[in-house]
């Protein structure tokens, strides 16, 4: 696949003309002449074809409705971006604006008409412009980074240069794709924040990642709560490595199961030496600790 490094290296501003200031969002935009490229023109909505390289997968209906009302009141302030394709146009970026404009009953929209001839160029430009312009969720961003690396053969350093982010940000975002599908879906839907997800990435066990993710959802844990859980688990794992190893018996496993059911949280019973052992009861917030203590007080009073 050919690269656009000599062009994209100058930034999108060199590829995309800026709209004329003042006079309203579409007042100075003339109808497309059917030939010119690298211009802003008014084009027919029904001649715009879908972008097969669209990185956005999730569209919030409420946000689209809000955008539709804004378009009805003020018009489209920021033109979409297209290339000439067959007898019409193919969308490069601006899927939300196109959907909202159709809902608003518009027949035409302002567009940057770019000179993009190949699918390879289309893929690179669509991914990079959407990353710079659109409000993508963290998983959509991570997938776009991965596509630039795998399909366009960019390095992480080149991705960071094209999108104006530092290399560490690109690396950390790509790591989100290691999370279990359930957690990725939660991140797409905004159920958890990027901070929660980055804390969960530090855990190697997918089952534990999922367990803590569910605790975040049901108990409204903060990012700090999750980071504390991860640190505590790391310290316990390090300490266990210094102790004599002993396999848990079926009897201890049964005890763990009973305690989990009674306390409603993760419990571990670990044998040490000379008949001694420890019981570890996990809690995920101050409120959760209070709940567990109340249960223990009830048991003690029986």
C-alpha positions as CSV (number, residue, x, y, z in Angstrom):
1,X,0.0,0.0,0.0
2,X,1.4,3.4,-1.0
3,X,2.0,6.0,1.7
4,X,1.1,9.7,1.7
5,X,4.1,10.7,3.9
6,X,5.3,13.6,1.7
7,X,1.8,15.0,1.7
8,X,0.4,14.1,5.1
9,X,3.7,15.2,6.7
10,X,2.7,18.8,6.0
11,X,-0.5,18.3,7.9
12,X,-4.1,18.3,6.9
13,X,-4.1,22.1,6.4
14,X,-2.0,21.6,3.2
15,X,-4.6,19.2,1.9
16,X,-7.8,20.9,2.9
17,X,-8.7,24.5,2.1
18,X,-10.1,26.5,5.0
19,X,-13.6,27.9,4.7
20,X,-14.0,31.6,4.0
21,X,-14.6,33.6,7.2
22,X,-17.9,35.4,8.0
23,X,-21.1,35.6,6.0
24,X,-22.7,32.5,7.6
25,X,-21.6,28.9,7.3
26,X,-22.8,28.2,3.8
27,X,-23.6,31.7,2.4
28,X,-20.4,32.0,0.2
29,X,-20.3,28.4,-0.9
30,X,-21.2,27.9,-4.6
31,X,-22.6,24.9,-6.3
32,X,-20.1,22.2,-7.4
33,X,-19.0,22.6,-11.0
34,X,-18.4,18.8,-11.3
35,X,-14.7,19.1,-12.1
36,X,-12.7,21.2,-9.5
37,X,-10.9,19.6,-6.6
38,X,-9.4,21.0,-3.4
39,X,-12.3,23.4,-3.3
40,X,-15.3,24.0,-1.1
41,X,-18.6,23.5,-2.9
42,X,-22.3,22.9,-2.2
43,X,-23.1,19.2,-3.1
44,X,-26.3,17.1,-3.2
45,X,-26.8,14.9,-0.2
46,X,-28.3,12.1,-2.2
47,X,-25.1,11.8,-4.3
48,X,-22.9,11.1,-1.3
49,X,-21.8,7.5,-0.8
50,X,-20.9,5.9,2.5
51,X,-17.2,5.8,3.5
52,X,-16.1,2.2,3.8
53,X,-13.2,3.2,5.9
54,X,-15.2,5.1,8.5
55,X,-13.6,4.6,11.9
56,X,-16.7,5.6,13.8
57,X,-18.9,2.7,14.7
58,X,-21.1,4.2,17.5
59,X,-23.5,7.1,16.9
60,X,-25.3,8.5,19.9
61,X,-29.0,9.2,18.9
62,X,-29.3,12.0,21.4
63,X,-26.1,13.7,20.1
64,X,-27.4,13.3,16.5
65,X,-30.7,14.9,17.5
66,X,-28.9,17.8,19.1
67,X,-26.7,18.2,16.0
68,X,-29.8,18.1,13.8
69,X,-31.4,21.0,15.7
70,X,-28.2,23.0,15.5
71,X,-28.1,22.5,11.7
72,X,-31.7,23.5,11.4
73,X,-30.9,26.7,13.3
74,X,-27.5,27.6,12.1
75,X,-26.7,25.4,9.1
76,X,-23.5,23.3,8.7
77,X,-20.7,25.4,10.1
78,X,-17.9,22.9,9.3
79,X,-18.1,21.4,5.8
80,X,-17.8,17.7,5.3
81,X,-14.9,16.2,3.3
82,X,-15.5,14.1,0.1
83,X,-13.7,12.9,-3.0
84,X,-15.2,12.5,-6.5
85,X,-16.4,9.0,-7.0
86,X,-18.2,7.4,-9.9
87,X,-21.1,9.8,-10.7
88,X,-21.1,11.4,-7.3
89,X,-19.0,11.6,-4.1
90,X,-17.6,9.3,-1.5
91,X,-17.5,10.6,2.1
92,X,-14.1,11.0,3.7
93,X,-15.2,12.5,7.0
94,X,-18.4,14.0,8.4
95,X,-20.7,11.0,8.8
96,X,-22.5,12.6,11.8
97,X,-23.1,15.8,9.9
98,X,-24.4,13.9,6.9
99,X,-26.8,11.9,9.0
100,X,-28.0,14.9,10.9
101,X,-28.4,17.0,7.7
102,X,-30.6,14.3,6.2
103,X,-32.7,14.2,9.3
104,X,-32.9,18.0,9.2
105,X,-34.3,17.7,5.6
106,X,-31.4,19.4,3.8
107,X,-30.9,18.7,0.1
108,X,-27.4,20.1,-0.1
109,X,-24.4,20.5,2.2
110,X,-21.1,22.3,2.0
111,X,-18.1,20.0,1.3
112,X,-14.4,20.1,0.8
113,X,-13.9,18.2,-2.5
114,X,-10.4,16.7,-2.4
115,X,-8.3,15.1,-5.1
116,X,-8.0,11.6,-3.7
117,X,-7.6,9.0,-6.4
118,X,-6.9,5.7,-4.8
119,X,-8.4,3.6,-2.0
120,X,-5.0,3.5,-0.3
121,X,-5.0,7.3,-0.1
122,X,-8.7,7.3,1.0
123,X,-8.0,5.0,3.9
124,X,-5.0,7.0,5.2
125,X,-6.8,10.3,4.9
126,X,-10.1,9.1,6.3
127,X,-8.5,7.6,9.4
128,X,-6.2,10.6,10.0
129,X,-8.8,13.3,9.4
130,X,-11.4,11.5,11.5
131,X,-8.9,11.2,14.3
132,X,-8.2,14.9,14.2
133,X,-11.8,16.1,13.7
134,X,-14.3,13.6,15.1
135,X,-15.3,12.8,18.6
136,X,-14.4,9.1,18.5
137,X,-14.6,6.9,21.6
138,X,-11.3,5.4,22.9
139,X,-11.8,2.0,21.3
140,X,-12.6,3.6,17.9
141,X,-9.4,5.7,18.3
142,X,-7.4,2.6,19.2
143,X,-8.7,0.6,16.2
144,X,-7.9,3.6,13.9
145,X,-4.3,3.6,15.3
146,X,-4.0,-0.1,14.7
147,X,-5.3,0.2,11.1
148,X,-2.8,2.9,10.3
149,X,0.0,0.6,11.6
150,X,-1.2,-2.6,10.1
151,X,-2.8,-1.5,6.8
152,X,-0.9,1.7,6.1
153,X,2.4,0.4,7.6
154,X,3.0,3.4,9.8
155,X,5.1,3.1,12.9
156,X,3.8,4.3,16.2
157,X,6.1,7.3,16.0
158,X,4.7,8.2,12.5
159,X,1.1,7.8,13.8
160,X,1.9,10.2,16.7
161,X,3.3,12.8,14.2
162,X,0.3,12.6,11.9
163,X,-2.3,13.1,14.6
164,X,-0.4,15.5,16.8
165,X,-0.2,13.2,19.9
166,X,2.9,12.0,21.7
167,X,4.1,8.5,21.2
168,X,3.2,7.5,24.8
169,X,-0.4,8.4,24.2
170,X,-0.6,6.3,21.0
171,X,1.0,3.3,22.8
172,X,-1.3,3.5,25.8
173,X,-4.4,3.8,23.6
174,X,-3.4,0.7,21.6
175,X,-3.1,-1.2,24.8
176,X,-6.8,-0.8,25.4
177,X,-7.4,-3.4,22.6
178,X,-5.9,-6.0,24.9
179,X,-8.9,-5.7,27.3
180,X,-11.7,-8.4,27.2
181,X,-14.6,-7.6,24.8
182,X,-17.0,-6.9,27.7
183,X,-14.7,-4.1,29.0
184,X,-14.1,-2.7,25.5
185,X,-17.9,-2.5,25.0
186,X,-18.2,-0.7,28.3
187,X,-15.6,1.8,27.2
188,X,-17.4,2.3,23.8
189,X,-20.7,3.0,25.7
190,X,-19.1,5.3,28.2
191,X,-19.9,2.9,31.1
192,X,-16.3,3.3,32.3
193,X,-13.8,6.0,31.6
194,X,-10.4,5.8,29.8
195,X,-8.8,6.1,33.2
196,X,-10.6,3.1,34.5
197,X,-9.6,1.1,31.4
198,X,-5.9,2.1,31.6
199,X,-5.8,0.9,35.2
200,X,-7.4,-2.4,34.2
201,X,-4.8,-2.9,31.4
202,X,-2.1,-3.2,34.1
203,X,-3.8,-6.5,35.3
204,X,-2.7,-9.6,33.4
205,X,-5.6,-11.9,34.4
206,X,-8.6,-11.3,32.0
207,X,-11.0,-12.8,34.6
208,X,-9.8,-10.4,37.3
209,X,-10.0,-7.5,34.8
210,X,-13.6,-8.4,34.1
211,X,-14.4,-8.9,37.9
212,X,-13.1,-5.4,38.7
213,X,-14.8,-3.9,35.7
214,X,-18.2,-5.3,36.9
215,X,-17.4,-3.9,40.4
216,X,-16.7,-0.5,38.8
217,X,-20.1,-0.6,37.1
218,X,-22.2,-1.9,40.0
219,X,-20.4,0.0,42.9
220,X,-19.4,3.1,41.0
221,X,-15.7,2.8,41.8
222,X,-13.5,5.7,41.0
223,X,-10.3,5.5,38.9
224,X,-8.3,5.9,42.2
225,X,-10.2,2.9,43.7
226,X,-9.2,0.7,40.7
227,X,-5.6,1.9,40.8
228,X,-5.5,1.1,44.5
229,X,-6.9,-2.4,43.9
230,X,-4.2,-3.0,41.2
231,X,-1.4,-1.8,43.5
232,X,-2.6,-3.9,46.4
233,X,-2.8,-7.0,44.3
234,X,0.7,-6.5,43.0
235,X,2.1,-6.2,46.5
236,X,0.3,-9.3,47.6
237,X,1.5,-11.2,44.6
238,X,5.1,-10.1,45.3
239,X,4.8,-11.1,49.0
240,X,3.4,-14.5,48.1
241,X,6.4,-15.2,45.9
242,X,8.6,-15.1,49.0
243,X,6.5,-17.6,51.0
244,X,6.6,-21.4,50.8
245,X,4.2,-22.6,48.1
246,X,1.3,-24.7,49.3
247,X,-1.6,-25.9,47.2
248,X,-5.1,-25.1,48.5
249,X,-7.0,-28.2,49.5
250,X,-10.6,-28.9,48.4
251,X,-11.7,-28.1,51.9
252,X,-10.2,-24.6,51.7
253,X,-11.7,-24.1,48.3
254,X,-15.1,-25.0,49.8
255,X,-14.5,-22.5,52.6
256,X,-13.6,-19.8,50.0
257,X,-16.9,-20.5,48.2
258,X,-18.9,-20.2,51.4
259,X,-17.3,-16.9,52.4
260,X,-17.7,-15.5,48.9
261,X,-21.4,-16.2,49.0
262,X,-21.8,-14.9,52.5
263,X,-19.9,-11.7,52.0
264,X,-20.7,-11.0,48.3
265,X,-17.1,-10.3,47.4
266,X,-13.9,-12.1,46.4
267,X,-12.3,-14.1,49.3
268,X,-9.1,-16.0,49.3
269,X,-8.0,-18.5,51.9
270,X,-4.2,-19.2,51.7
271,X,-2.4,-21.8,53.8
272,X,1.0,-20.8,55.2
273,X,3.4,-23.0,57.2
274,X,2.8,-24.8,60.6
275,X,-0.9,-25.0,60.1
276,X,-1.3,-21.2,59.8
277,X,-2.9,-19.3,57.0
278,X,-4.6,-16.1,56.0
279,X,-8.0,-15.0,54.8
280,X,-8.1,-12.1,52.3
281,X,-11.4,-10.3,51.9
282,X,-11.4,-7.8,49.0
283,X,-13.5,-4.5,49.1
284,X,-13.8,-2.0,46.3
285,X,-14.7,1.3,48.1
286,X,-15.3,2.7,51.6
287,X,-19.0,1.9,51.2
288,X,-18.2,-1.6,50.3
289,X,-16.0,-2.0,53.3
290,X,-18.8,-0.7,55.6
291,X,-21.2,-3.2,54.0
292,X,-18.8,-6.1,54.7
293,X,-18.1,-5.0,58.3
294,X,-21.9,-4.9,58.9
295,X,-22.2,-8.5,57.7
296,X,-19.3,-9.6,60.0
297,X,-20.9,-7.8,62.9
298,X,-24.2,-9.7,62.2
299,X,-22.3,-13.0,62.1
300,X,-20.5,-12.2,65.4
301,X,-23.8,-11.4,67.1
302,X,-25.4,-14.8,66.3
